[in-house]
Amino acid sequence: MLIALILNVFRHVTRPWCNAVLRLLNLLLDTMLGKSTGPAIPCNICTVCKKFDLEQITQMFATCTRCLCTYPPMTTKNKSLYPERCTYTKHQGSMLCGQLLVKCTKGEGRKSWVPMCPYIAQDFNAFLASLLGWPRIEEAMDCGMMMNDKYDLWDIKDGTVMQEILGPDRKPFMDGLKRRDLRLAWSLSMDWFNPHRNKTSGKKKSVGSIAMGLLNLPPSL
């Protein structure tokens, strides 16, 4: 179990391959013991990550398929509930969108309502906390506060745009370690594309990604 976990966390091996390793380990144990009593260890790397408390903290939103408005869950008695219909209005006095947001599913002998179009986002505070736990990561972040000469550009942070961003005190936000607090600069990028390639007569699907990057870190990280 620890072998698959190390491959996933430190070598960034994808989940399907880690699951294959877990199944092979179970097969090896069955062969050594000479009998099959079911999986001796979990066959899913997600289960292993949960056992070691390494699974990312995420939140699922319900997305309107008509206007794309998102709704966070309302937690009641340890249950996540979503609005039944979209309440978005384009402007004051206009009609509600009213699009259905959830569908009924059956599992473990009971009904539950889940988003028809789920949108899952990682919790930012939990992600930042785990990032700060990496060895020597704060040292790397501090190095990102140091600017190169304006004619010697090595990274995006060396550009004039980054250097001209002001903080709450109206002084340069990236101040070259003149203050004790840790200052982080982030970039947010979005892109949508057709995974089946852009052919006129081909299949048409839309796949999007929303990615956030920490500009303090060198490009190698």
C-alpha positions in Angstrom: 0.0 0.0 0.0 2.8 2.4 0.9 4.5 1.6 -2.5 1.5 2.9 -4.5 1.2 5.9 -2.2 4.9 6.9 -2.7 4.5 6.5 -6.5 1.4 8.7 -6.5 2.6 11.5 -4.1 6.4 11.7 -4.9 6.6 10.5 -8.5 3.2 11.8 -9.6 2.1 8.4 -11.1 -1.5 8.7 -12.3 -4.3 7.1 -10.3 -5.1 4.3 -12.8 -1.5 3.0 -12.7 -1.5 3.3 -8.9 -4.7 1.2 -8.8 -3.0 -1.3 -11.1 -0.1 -1.5 -8.7 -2.5 -2.1 -5.7 -4.2 -4.9 -7.7 -0.9 -6.6 -8.5 0.1 -6.4 -4.8 -3.2 -8.1 -3.9 -2.5 -10.8 -6.5 1.0 -11.3 -5.1 -0.4 -11.7 -1.6 -3.0 -14.2 -2.7 -0.3 -16.2 -4.5 2.0 -16.2 -1.5 -0.8 -17.1 1.0 -2.2 -19.7 -1.4 -5.8 -18.6 -0.9 -8.1 -15.8 -1.9 -10.0 -14.1 0.9 -10.7 -10.9 -0.9 -8.4 -7.8 -1.2 -5.9 -7.7 1.6 -5.3 -4.0 0.9 -7.4 -1.3 -0.8 -7.5 -1.5 -4.6 -8.1 2.2 -5.0 -5.4 4.9 -4.4 -8.1 7.4 -3.3 -8.9 5.1 -0.4 -5.2 4.8 0.5 -4.8 8.6 0.4 -7.8 9.0 2.7 -6.3 6.5 5.2 -3.2 8.6 5.3 -5.2 11.9 5.3 -3.6 13.0 2.0 -6.7 13.5 0.0 -7.3 17.1 -1.2 -10.1 19.0 0.4 -12.6 19.9 -2.3 -16.1 21.4 -2.6 -18.7 20.4 -5.1 -20.9 23.1 -6.6 -24.2 22.7 -8.5 -23.9 24.4 -11.9 -26.9 25.7 -13.9 -26.8 24.1 -17.4 -28.5 27.2 -18.9 -26.8 30.3 -17.3 -23.8 28.6 -15.7 -24.5 30.1 -12.3 -23.0 28.0 -9.5 -24.4 27.2 -6.0 -22.4 25.9 -3.0 -23.9 23.1 -0.9 -25.8 23.9 2.2 -24.7 21.5 5.0 -27.6 20.3 7.2 -27.1 17.4 9.7 -23.9 16.3 7.9 -25.8 16.3 4.6 -25.0 18.5 1.6 -28.1 20.0 0.0 -28.4 22.0 -3.1 -31.2 24.3 -4.3 -33.6 22.5 -6.6 -33.7 25.3 -9.3 -31.5 28.2 -10.4 -32.5 31.6 -8.9 -30.3 33.7 -11.2 -31.8 36.9 -12.7 -30.2 38.8 -15.5 -31.2 42.1 -14.1 -33.6 43.5 -11.5 -37.2 42.7 -12.3 -36.4 40.0 -14.8 -37.7 36.4 -14.6 -35.8 33.8 -12.7 -33.7 31.3 -14.7 -35.6 28.4 -13.0 -33.4 25.7 -14.6 -33.4 22.4 -12.7 -30.1 21.9 -10.8 -30.3 18.5 -9.2 -31.3 14.9 -10.0 -32.3 12.0 -7.9 -30.0 9.0 -7.4 -30.4 5.8 -5.4 -27.6 4.4 -3.4 -27.3 2.2 -0.2 -31.1 1.8 -0.2 -31.9 5.5 0.0 -32.5 8.4 -2.4 -30.2 11.4 -2.6 -30.2 14.6 -4.7 -26.9 15.4 -6.5 -26.0 18.2 -9.0 -26.9 17.5 -12.6 -23.8 19.4 -13.7 -21.3 19.3 -10.8 -18.3 21.7 -10.6 -15.6 20.6 -8.1 -13.0 23.1 -6.8 -10.1 22.5 -4.4 -10.3 24.5 -1.2 -7.7 27.3 -1.5 -6.9 27.6 2.2 -6.3 23.8 2.6 -4.2 23.8 -0.6 -2.0 26.7 0.7 -1.6 25.0 4.1 -0.4 21.8 2.5 1.9 23.8 0.2 3.5 25.6 3.1 4.2 22.2 4.6 6.6 21.2 1.9 10.3 21.2 2.9 12.2 24.5 2.1 9.2 25.8 0.2 9.1 29.1 2.1 12.7 29.7 1.2 11.9 29.2 -2.5 8.9 31.6 -2.1 11.2 34.3 -0.5 13.6 34.0 -3.4 10.7 34.9 -5.7 10.4 38.2 -4.0 13.9 39.2 -5.3 13.7 41.1 -8.6 16.3 40.9 -11.3 17.5 44.0 -13.2 14.8 45.4 -15.5 17.1 44.6 -18.5 17.8 41.0 -17.3 14.5 39.2 -17.4 14.4 35.5 -16.3 10.8 35.1 -15.1 7.4 36.7 -15.3 7.9 38.4 -11.9 10.9 40.4 -13.4 8.5 42.3 -15.7 7.3 45.8 -15.1 3.7 44.8 -14.5 4.6 42.6 -11.5 6.9 45.2 -10.1 4.3 48.0 -10.4 1.6 46.1 -8.4 0.9 48.0 -5.2 0.0 46.6 -1.8 -2.6 47.9 0.7 0.0 50.4 1.9 0.4 51.8 -1.7 4.0 50.6 -1.8 5.3 47.9 -4.2 3.7 44.5 -3.2 6.8 42.5 -4.4 9.2 44.5 -2.2 12.3 42.3 -2.2 12.0 41.1 1.4 11.9 44.5 3.0 9.0 43.2 5.2 8.7 40.1 7.3 5.3 38.9 6.1 5.1 36.3 3.3 3.7 37.9 0.1 2.5 35.6 -2.6 1.5 36.5 -6.2 -0.8 34.2 -8.1 -1.9 33.9 -11.7 -5.3 32.6 -12.7 -5.7 31.2 -16.3 -8.7 29.7 -18.1 -8.8 27.9 -21.4 -11.5 25.9 -23.3 -10.7 23.5 -26.2 -12.2 20.7 -28.2 -10.5 17.4 -27.2 -11.5 15.9 -30.6 -9.5 18.5 -32.5 -11.0 21.4 -34.4 -12.3 19.7 -37.5 -15.3 21.1 -39.3 -16.9 17.7 -39.7 -15.6 16.2 -36.5 -17.0 15.7 -33.1 -17.6 18.9 -31.0 -17.0 18.9 -27.3 -15.9 21.6 -24.9 -13.4 20.8 -22.2 -12.1 23.6 -19.9 -9.5 24.0 -17.3 -9.0 26.7 -14.6 -5.5 26.7 -13.2 -3.8 28.8 -10.6 0.0 29.2 -10.4 2.2 30.7 -7.7 4.5 33.3 -9.4 6.9 33.4 -6.4 8.2 30.0 -7.3 10.8 29.5 -10.0 9.6 27.9 -13.3 11.2 24.6 -12.3 8.7 24.3 -9.4 
